[in-house]
Amino acid sequence: MPIISDLGPRRLRELLKDPDKIVVCPGVYDGLGARLALSLGFEAMYMTGAGTAMSKLGYADLGIATLNDMRANAEMIAELNPSVPLIADADTGYGGPIMVARTVSQYARSGVAALHIEDQIQEKRCGQLLGKQIVEREVWYSRLRAAIIARDDAGSEMMIIARTDAREGKGFDEAVERLQGAVKLGADILFLEALQTHDEARKACRIFKDTPMLMNMVPGGVTPNMSVEQAKEIGFRIIIFPGVCIQGALKGALNSLSKLKENGLQAVDNLSSPKEAFMLCGLKESLQLDKKAGGMTFDKV
């Protein structure tokens, strides 16, 4: 079965060819957030698993979201603009090697540019929480092998990101050794979750100078805060900001809801009209398509 689109994977590979470039990915979890990121000209995006769990299911990121939840969300976001790479959370791959292969195949056919597979147990949690439990190296390596095999069998250029959560419970050296094994297996990008100091970050980037390293930037999380320029200077090739839209939505929505609760009126400060919001979400392009096809339902909107 042919891949729907390899535009995203090819573009991500092109971006990573420039050794002086860092790919900045705002975290998005729904169509509106993705449209906002696209309107501002971001070159890539990241589909956050935590954001998907909270927005789609109303639950904390405790391994509740399934393959179907995550794949459907990733496909929706990726197809908004297939030429803009989408990096997507794929948790543990949702099972053993057979299930991981199915996950990778479905993500590839959904137009995802890259996905990450981690080494937590199936009863996983957000990487910024404490108490994570890690599988044995060979279990994780079997997940990565399955991911690479499935990607190649699908004829896809999607990139495989090896993510280890071993830093918290097993230490920095164990996390590094796990990633060294992932490199030997053929992982395209490396993700050492929950780095605890800038020195650790520099050391990791020095060790893996020949493989792109991804920084997960969650202000208030385990990793010290750093800017895009700081991450670039340290040696990271990709930086994701999973919480950027979550934070804005939480504060903005809570403020608007509080005013409605208190005053019985919706706040009108800087309020966009429905049409303005729809324009952001492709109204103009949809109307042009309808007219070109001979439709007459939307002559006036």
C-alpha positions as CSV (number, residue, x, y, z in Angstrom):
1,M,0.0,0.0,0.0
2,P,1.6,3.3,-1.1
3,I,2.5,6.0,1.4
4,I,0.0,8.9,1.4
5,S,2.8,11.5,1.6
6,D,6.5,11.6,2.2
7,L,6.7,15.3,1.8
8,G,7.1,15.8,5.5
9,P,9.8,13.2,6.1
10,R,11.8,14.5,3.1
11,R,11.5,18.0,4.3
12,L,12.7,17.1,7.8
13,R,15.7,15.3,6.3
14,E,16.5,18.3,4.2
15,L,16.3,20.6,7.3
16,L,18.7,18.3,9.2
17,K,21.3,18.3,6.4
18,D,22.3,21.9,7.5
19,P,24.7,21.4,10.4
20,D,24.2,25.0,11.6
21,K,20.4,24.7,11.8
22,I,18.1,23.8,14.7
23,V,14.6,22.7,13.9
24,V,12.1,24.4,16.2
25,C,8.8,22.5,16.8
26,P,6.0,24.0,18.7
27,G,3.9,21.4,20.5
28,V,0.3,21.1,19.0
29,Y,-2.5,18.8,19.9
30,D,-5.4,19.9,17.8
31,G,-6.3,21.4,14.4
32,L,-6.6,25.0,15.7
33,G,-3.2,25.0,17.4
34,A,-1.6,23.5,14.3
35,R,-3.3,26.2,12.1
36,L,-1.9,28.9,14.4
37,A,1.6,27.4,14.2
38,L,1.4,27.2,10.4
39,S,0.1,30.8,10.1
40,L,3.2,32.0,12.0
41,G,5.5,30.1,9.6
42,F,7.0,27.4,11.9
43,E,9.0,25.0,9.7
44,A,7.9,21.9,11.7
45,M,5.5,20.9,14.5
46,Y,5.4,18.4,17.3
47,M,2.3,16.4,18.2
48,T,2.4,16.1,22.0
49,G,1.1,12.9,23.6
50,A,0.3,14.7,26.8
51,G,-1.7,17.3,24.9
52,T,-3.5,14.6,22.9
53,A,-4.4,12.7,26.1
54,M,-5.7,15.9,27.8
55,S,-7.6,17.4,24.9
56,K,-9.0,14.3,23.2
57,L,-9.7,12.2,26.3
58,G,-9.7,14.6,29.2
59,Y,-7.1,12.5,31.1
60,A,-3.5,13.0,32.3
61,D,-0.7,11.5,30.3
62,L,-0.6,8.1,32.1
63,G,-0.6,5.7,29.1
64,I,-4.3,6.0,28.5
65,A,-4.2,7.2,24.9
66,T,-4.2,4.3,22.4
67,L,-2.8,3.9,19.0
68,N,-6.1,4.8,17.4
69,D,-6.3,8.0,19.5
70,M,-2.8,9.1,18.6
71,R,-2.7,8.0,15.0
72,A,-6.0,9.7,14.2
73,N,-4.8,13.0,15.8
74,A,-1.4,12.8,14.0
75,E,-3.0,12.2,10.6
76,M,-5.4,15.1,11.1
77,I,-2.6,17.5,12.0
78,A,-0.1,16.2,9.3
79,E,-2.6,16.6,6.5
80,L,-3.3,20.3,7.2
81,N,0.0,21.0,5.4
82,P,1.9,17.8,4.3
83,S,5.0,19.8,3.4
84,V,5.5,20.9,7.0
85,P,7.1,18.1,9.0
86,L,5.2,16.7,11.9
87,I,7.1,14.9,14.6
88,A,4.7,12.7,16.7
89,D,4.8,11.0,20.0
90,A,4.2,7.2,19.7
91,D,4.8,6.3,23.3
92,T,6.1,2.7,23.7
93,G,4.6,1.7,20.3
94,Y,1.6,0.3,22.2
95,G,2.8,-3.3,22.5
96,G,5.4,-5.8,21.5
97,P,7.3,-5.8,18.2
98,I,4.3,-6.8,16.1
99,M,2.2,-4.0,17.5
100,V,5.1,-1.5,17.2
101,A,5.4,-2.4,13.5
102,R,1.6,-1.8,13.1
103,T,2.0,1.6,14.8
104,V,4.9,2.7,12.6
105,S,3.1,1.6,9.4
106,Q,0.0,3.5,10.4
107,Y,2.0,6.7,11.3
108,A,3.9,6.5,8.0
109,R,0.7,6.2,6.0
110,S,-0.6,9.2,7.9
111,G,2.1,11.5,6.7
112,V,4.1,11.8,9.9
113,A,7.7,12.9,9.4
114,A,9.2,11.3,12.5
115,L,8.0,9.4,15.6
116,H,9.6,8.5,18.9
117,I,9.6,5.1,20.6
118,E,10.5,5.0,24.3
119,D,11.8,2.5,26.8
120,Q,9.2,2.9,29.5
121,I,7.0,0.0,30.5
122,Q,3.5,-0.2,28.9
123,E,2.0,1.5,32.0
124,K,3.9,4.6,31.1
125,R,3.6,8.2,32.2
126,C,4.7,11.6,31.0
127,G,8.5,11.8,30.8
128,Q,8.5,14.9,33.1
129,L,6.8,12.9,36.0
130,L,8.7,11.0,38.6
131,G,8.6,7.2,39.2
132,K,9.0,6.0,35.6
133,Q,9.8,2.3,35.2
134,I,12.1,1.2,32.3
135,V,12.1,-2.0,30.4
136,E,15.3,-4.0,29.8
137,R,17.5,-2.8,27.0
138,E,16.7,-5.7,24.7
139,V,13.0,-5.1,25.1
140,W,13.4,-1.6,23.9
141,Y,15.8,-2.6,21.2
142,S,13.2,-5.0,19.9
143,R,10.8,-2.1,19.6
144,L,13.3,-0.1,17.7
145,R,14.1,-3.0,15.3
146,A,10.4,-3.5,14.6
147,A,10.0,0.2,14.0
148,I,12.9,0.3,11.5
149,I,11.8,-2.8,9.7
150,A,8.2,-1.6,9.4
151,R,9.3,1.8,8.1
152,D,11.5,0.3,5.5
153,D,8.9,-2.3,4.5
154,A,6.4,0.5,4.0
155,G,8.8,2.3,1.6
156,S,8.6,5.4,3.8
157,E,11.3,8.0,4.6
158,M,9.8,8.7,8.0
159,M,12.5,9.0,10.7
160,I,12.7,6.9,13.8
161,I,13.6,8.6,17.0
162,A,15.0,6.5,19.9
163,R,13.8,8.0,23.2
164,T,15.2,6.8,26.5
165,D,13.6,7.7,29.9
166,A,16.4,5.9,31.8
167,R,18.0,9.1,33.1
168,E,15.7,9.5,36.1
169,G,15.9,6.0,37.6
170,K,19.1,4.5,36.1
171,G,21.3,7.5,35.6
172,F,23.0,9.4,32.8
173,D,25.5,6.8,31.9
174,E,22.8,4.1,31.4
175,A,20.8,6.5,29.3
176,V,23.8,7.1,27.1
177,E,24.7,3.5,26.7
178,R,21.1,2.7,25.7
179,L,21.3,5.4,23.0
180,Q,24.6,4.1,21.8
181,G,22.9,0.8,21.2
182,A,20.0,2.5,19.4
183,V,22.5,4.2,17.0
184,K,24.0,0.8,16.1
185,L,20.4,-0.4,15.3
186,G,19.9,2.5,12.9
187,A,17.9,5.1,14.8
188,D,17.8,8.4,12.9
189,I,17.5,10.8,15.8
190,L,18.2,10.5,19.6
191,F,16.0,11.8,22.5
192,L,17.4,11.6,26.0
193,E,14.5,12.6,28.1
194,A,14.7,14.6,31.4
195,L,18.3,15.8,31.2
196,Q,19.0,17.5,34.5
197,T,21.7,20.0,33.8
198,H,23.2,22.0,30.9
199,D,26.4,20.1,31.4
200,E,24.6,16.8,30.9
201,A,23.1,18.2,27.7
202,R,26.5,19.3,26.4
203,K,28.0,16.0,27.2
204,A,25.3,14.1,25.5
205,C,25.6,16.2,22.3
206,R,29.4,15.7,22.3
207,I,29.0,11.9,22.6
208,F,26.4,11.8,19.8
209,K,27.9,14.5,17.6
210,D,27.3,12.4,14.5
211,T,23.6,11.7,15.2
212,P,20.9,14.5,15.5
213,M,19.9,15.0,19.1
214,L,16.4,16.2,20.1
215,M,15.9,18.5,23.2
216,N,12.5,18.4,25.0
217,M,11.9,21.8,26.5
218,V,9.2,21.8,29.2
219,P,9.5,25.0,31.4
220,G,8.9,23.9,35.0
221,G,9.9,20.3,34.2
222,V,13.0,18.4,35.1
223,T,15.3,19.9,32.4
224,P,16.6,23.4,33.1
225,N,15.0,26.0,30.9
226,M,16.9,27.1,27.7
227,S,16.2,29.1,24.7
228,V,16.4,28.0,21.1
229,E,19.7,29.7,20.7
230,Q,21.1,28.0,23.8
231,A,20.0,24.6,22.6
232,K,21.6,25.2,19.3
233,E,24.8,26.4,20.8
234,I,24.9,23.2,23.0
235,G,24.5,21.1,19.9
236,F,20.9,20.0,19.6
237,R,19.5,19.7,16.1
238,I,15.8,19.7,17.1
239,I,14.0,21.3,19.9
240,I,10.4,20.6,20.8
241,F,8.1,22.7,23.1
242,P,5.3,20.3,23.9
243,G,3.5,22.6,26.4
244,V,3.5,25.9,24.5
245,C,-0.1,25.6,23.2
246,I,-1.3,23.7,26.3
247,Q,-0.1,26.6,28.5
248,G,-1.7,29.2,26.3
249,A,-5.0,27.3,26.1
250,L,-5.2,26.7,29.9
251,K,-4.6,30.3,30.8
252,G,-6.7,31.8,28.0
253,A,-9.7,29.5,28.4
254,L,-9.7,29.7,32.2
255,N,-9.7,33.5,32.0
256,S,-12.6,33.6,29.6
257,L,-14.6,31.0,31.5
258,S,-14.0,32.8,34.8
259,K,-15.3,36.1,33.3
260,L,-18.4,34.3,31.9
261,K,-19.0,32.7,35.3
262,E,-18.6,35.9,37.2
263,N,-20.4,38.3,34.9
264,G,-22.7,36.2,32.8
265,L,-21.2,37.7,29.6
266,Q,-18.5,36.5,27.3
267,A,-15.5,38.9,27.3
268,V,-15.2,40.8,24.0
269,D,-11.7,42.1,24.3
270,N,-9.8,41.4,21.1
271,L,-12.5,38.9,20.2
272,S,-12.2,37.5,16.7
273,S,-15.4,37.1,14.7
274,P,-16.4,33.5,13.6
275,K,-15.4,34.4,10.0
276,E,-11.9,35.5,11.1
277,A,-11.4,32.3,13.0
278,F,-12.6,30.3,10.0
279,M,-10.2,32.2,7.7
280,L,-7.4,30.9,9.8
281,C,-8.7,27.4,9.4
282,G,-8.8,27.3,5.6
283,L,-12.2,29.0,4.8
284,K,-10.8,30.9,1.8
285,E,-9.2,27.8,0.3
286,S,-12.3,25.7,0.8
287,L,-14.5,28.3,-0.9
288,Q,-12.1,28.6,-3.8
289,L,-12.2,24.8,-4.2
290,D,-16.0,24.7,-4.1
291,K,-16.3,27.4,-6.7
292,K,-13.7,25.8,-9.0
293,A,-15.6,22.5,-8.8
294,G,-18.9,24.2,-9.7
295,G,-20.5,24.2,-6.3
296,M,-23.0,26.9,-5.5
297,T,-23.9,26.3,-1.9
298,F,-21.3,28.7,-0.5
299,D,-21.7,31.8,-2.8
300,K,-22.3,33.9,0.3
301,V,-20.7,33.2,3.7
